[in-house]
Amino acid sequence: MAEDQMLQYVPVLMLLVVAASLIAGMLIFSTLVGKVGKRPPIKDTAYECGMLPLGEGSLRFSVKFYLVAMLFILFDIEVVFMYPWAAVYREMLKTDANLILGSMLSFIGILFVGYLYALKKGALDWKPKLNHQ
């Protein structure tokens, strides 16, 4: 019985071996053939509408950008957790009405406190605050 179950994995193992050998073959072939031509260094620079690129290629983002992104993910996950709750709400209302409503109200309450904290800290303000002395 155990041998029959192991035989079911033989095609998967064969597929993994074929995929790994193809990957290794492509990598070896590209390193052998890819270094044949010599190119000037200007060919490897970024093309910016015919102008030579000057300055840094990447700009630094403000920490506020990442903070707003994390808050968006947090509240997006809140919505994701509400869908299963809404799907079983009608069935659980028959048996545990207080439990299902209380659990969702406490979940939304905790997130609302977090939202108020983010508002108080100014996490959602886009305009920079100027410190005048």
Secondary structure, 3 states (H helix, E strand, C coil): CHHHHHHCCHHHHHHHHHHHHHHHHHHHHHHHHHCCCCCCHHHHCCCECCECCCCCCCCCCCHHHHHHHHHHHHHHHHHHHHHHHHHHHHHHHHHCHHHHHHHHHHHHHHHHHHHHHHHHHCCCCCCCCCCCC
